[in-house]
Structures are given as structure tokens and as C-alpha cells.
Amino acid sequence: MSIIRDRSGATAAEFAMVLPLLLLFIFGLIDAGRFMWTANRAEKATQMGARFAIVTDLIPQGLVGYSFAVSGGIPQGDPIPESSFGGATCSSSTNALTASAVTCSCTGTCPSLGTASVTAFNNILGRMRQFMPELKANQVNIDYAFSGLGYAGDPNGIDVAPLVKVSLRQDANRPSFQPTTLILFGAAIPLPPFSAEATLEDGTDPTTPN
């Protein structure tokens, strides 16, 4: 019968079979480009955050006026040992574009960190968000790590000169990327770890205008 040998609709049927794979391939290429762009913005945000953090206000205000010579028992002019200042980590639990509260915890041994400056944290976060606008407060860690620099009783600034590290958190709050192909499933891909660090150059008192 001629209807059995009729192949006039074969092209349309074959195209319908290939179309899903073609669309998946096209959107996959688009998502690969979007992922690389997102990763590039994340990397640049941490770099700019670190550069901004080393020349502006300290988040742990307790380090600003603390004298390791007067209160820490270290001879005037001696370097600050790691046993006296191991470092501090500052973060926020605010799931928003700006932090409403910030906490700083000591790494190892350190003097009282005082009240964490929300303004200083938000200033650094704001600089990062110029490169990654969707970044939220609870997705960022700012560490002040021991570097071996600085000395007790520094008359021109804070005694310690920590290594400031700005990073994207890798816990439950880590930033993620949502491919177009996974939107229907509500799935997302966590971003890889990004961080940047530099030595504190001109940390200042958050309560005093620069």
C-alpha cells in the first residue's frame, strides 16, 4: 500500500527526535559560558575585597587600641608571636545583601576582639558586590591570620599586621550557580572555593573617620 511507503513526514519525525538533544547541547554551551563568567566574577570579588580590607577599617575593634606591650606582657618593640595572636575570623549570618550583625571568633589565642564592626564588614561586602551583585552577607568570610608582622607597642597603628583573607564560604551558605537546564528541577551547582589574601597595610579604627 502506498500509505506504508509514504515518507513525506519522516523529516519532521526525525527532527522531533533530535530537537531535545540539540536544545540540550545549545543550552549546555550557554550554561558553560555563564558558569565561567560567574566564577570569574567570584574570583574578582574576593580579590577586590581583600585589597579593600587591608587599607580600611578593621572589623574586630578590640585589636585597634590593644597594646601587646602594655596589656600583653611582650617587651616593647618585639614581634607579636603566634601564641599571643593566632588570628580571627569574622562572618555574618544575615541572609541579605548587607549584614545586620557580624561576629568575630578567635583562632587559637588572641586578646579580646571587642565588638565586631558591622559598618566595616558591609563596606568590604559592598566593594565585593560591585563585581558580584548577588553576593550575600552570609556567603563571605573575612579572616585576620597570623603573619609574624607587627610589633608590640607600635606608636603609629595597631600592633599586629595580620594576613587578611577574604573568601567565599564553603559551608551550607556557599554561593551557587543555577544552570538554565536545571531550573525546572530547582537544582544548583555550588561554586568552587575562591579566596584572596594580602597583608594589612593601613587598618584603622572603625569608630574614627578615615
C-alpha positions in Angstrom: 0.0 0.0 0.0 1.2 3.5 -0.8 0.5 4.8 2.7 3.0 2.4 4.1 5.7 3.5 1.7 4.9 7.2 2.2 7.9 9.0 3.8 6.8 12.6 3.4 6.7 13.1 7.2 10.0 11.4 8.0 12.0 14.6 8.2 9.6 16.1 10.8 9.7 13.0 12.9 13.5 12.8 12.8 13.8 16.5 13.7 11.4 16.0 16.6 13.7 13.2 17.9 16.9 15.2 17.5 15.5 18.5 18.8 15.7 17.8 22.6 19.4 16.8 22.2 20.1 19.8 20.1 18.5 22.2 22.6 20.3 20.4 25.5 23.6 20.9 23.7 22.9 24.6 22.9 21.8 25.5 26.5 24.7 23.4 27.8 27.1 25.7 25.9 25.3 28.8 27.2 25.5 27.5 30.7 29.2 26.7 30.4 29.8 30.3 29.4 27.6 31.6 32.2 29.4 29.4 34.8 32.8 30.7 33.7 31.5 34.2 33.9 30.1 33.7 37.4 33.4 32.1 38.5 35.4 35.0 37.1 33.2 37.5 39.0 33.5 35.5 42.2 37.3 35.4 41.9 37.5 39.1 41.2 35.1 39.9 44.1 37.4 38.2 46.6 40.5 39.9 45.2 38.9 43.3 45.4 37.5 42.5 48.8 41.0 41.7 50.1 42.5 44.8 48.6 39.8 46.9 50.2 40.1 45.2 53.6 43.8 45.8 54.0 43.5 49.6 53.7 40.3 50.3 55.6 38.7 49.7 58.9 39.3 46.6 61.0 36.2 44.5 61.8 37.4 43.3 65.2 37.5 46.6 67.0 39.3 45.1 70.0 42.5 44.8 68.0 42.7 48.5 67.2 43.7 50.0 70.5 45.1 46.9 72.2 48.8 47.2 73.2 50.6 43.9 73.4 53.4 45.7 75.3 51.2 47.2 78.0 48.5 44.6 78.3 50.1 41.5 76.6 53.3 41.5 78.5 55.5 41.5 75.4 58.6 43.7 75.5 58.2 47.0 73.6 59.3 46.6 70.0 59.3 42.8 70.0 57.3 41.0 67.2 53.9 39.5 68.1 54.2 35.7 68.5 51.5 33.4 67.2 51.0 32.3 70.8 49.6 35.8 71.6 47.6 36.3 68.4 46.7 33.3 66.3 44.1 35.1 64.2 40.4 35.9 64.0 37.5 35.0 61.6 34.6 37.4 61.0 31.4 36.5 59.4 27.7 37.2 59.3 24.6 35.0 59.5 22.4 37.6 57.7 20.9 36.2 54.5 20.7 39.5 52.8 22.8 41.9 50.6 24.0 43.7 53.7 24.8 42.4 57.2 22.8 43.4 60.2 25.1 41.6 62.6 28.7 40.3 62.5 30.6 38.1 64.8 34.4 37.6 65.1 35.9 34.5 66.7 39.4 33.9 67.8 41.7 31.4 66.1 43.9 29.9 68.7 44.9 32.6 71.3 44.2 36.3 71.0 43.2 39.3 73.1 39.6 40.4 73.4 38.3 41.1 69.9 35.7 43.6 71.1 32.6 44.4 69.2 32.6 43.5 65.5 32.1 46.5 63.2 29.0 45.9 61.0 29.9 49.0 59.1 33.4 47.8 58.3 32.1 44.4 57.2 29.4 45.9 55.0 32.0 48.3 53.4 34.1 45.3 52.3 31.0 43.4 51.2 29.8 46.4 49.2 33.1 46.5 47.4 32.8 42.8 46.5 29.2 43.3 45.4 30.4 45.8 42.7 31.8 42.7 41.0 29.2 40.1 42.1 26.0 42.0 42.9 24.1 38.8 44.1 26.6 38.1 46.9 25.0 38.0 50.3 26.5 38.7 53.7 26.3 35.1 55.0 28.4 33.9 52.0 31.6 35.7 53.0 34.3 35.1 55.5 37.0 37.7 56.4 40.0 36.2 58.3 42.8 38.1 60.1 45.5 35.4 60.2 48.9 35.4 62.0 51.6 36.7 59.7 54.6 37.4 62.0 54.5 41.1 61.2 53.9 44.0 63.5 55.5 44.6 66.9 54.4 45.3 70.5 53.7 48.9 71.4 53.6 50.3 67.8 53.0 54.0 68.3 51.8 54.6 64.7 49.0 52.0 64.4 47.7 48.7 65.6 50.4 46.3 67.0 49.6 43.3 64.7 49.7 43.3 60.9 47.7 40.2 60.1 47.3 38.5 56.8 43.8 39.4 55.7 42.0 36.7 53.7 38.6 37.3 52.1 36.9 34.1 50.9 33.5 32.7 49.8 32.2 30.4 52.5 32.2 26.7 51.8 29.5 25.6 54.2 25.8 25.4 53.8 25.8 29.1 52.8 28.3 28.7 49.9 27.3 30.6 46.8 26.0 28.5 43.9 25.3 28.7 40.2 22.0 27.6 38.7 22.2 26.3 35.1 19.4 27.0 32.7 19.0 23.3 32.1 18.3 22.7 35.8 15.9 25.5 36.6 12.9 23.2 36.3 14.4 20.9 38.9 15.4 23.7 41.3 18.9 22.4 41.3 22.1 24.5 41.5 25.9 23.8 41.4 28.0 25.1 44.3 30.8 27.4 43.3 34.3 26.2 43.9 36.3 27.9 46.7 37.5 31.4 45.9 39.7 33.5 48.2 42.3 36.2 48.1 44.7 37.5 50.8 47.1 40.3 51.4 48.9 41.7 54.4 47.2 44.5 56.4 48.7 47.8 55.4 46.6 50.6 57.0 44.0 49.1 59.3 42.1 51.9 61.1 39.7 52.3 63.9 36.1 51.7 62.6 34.8 54.3 65.0 37.0 57.1 63.6 36.5 58.6 60.1 39.4 58.0 57.7 
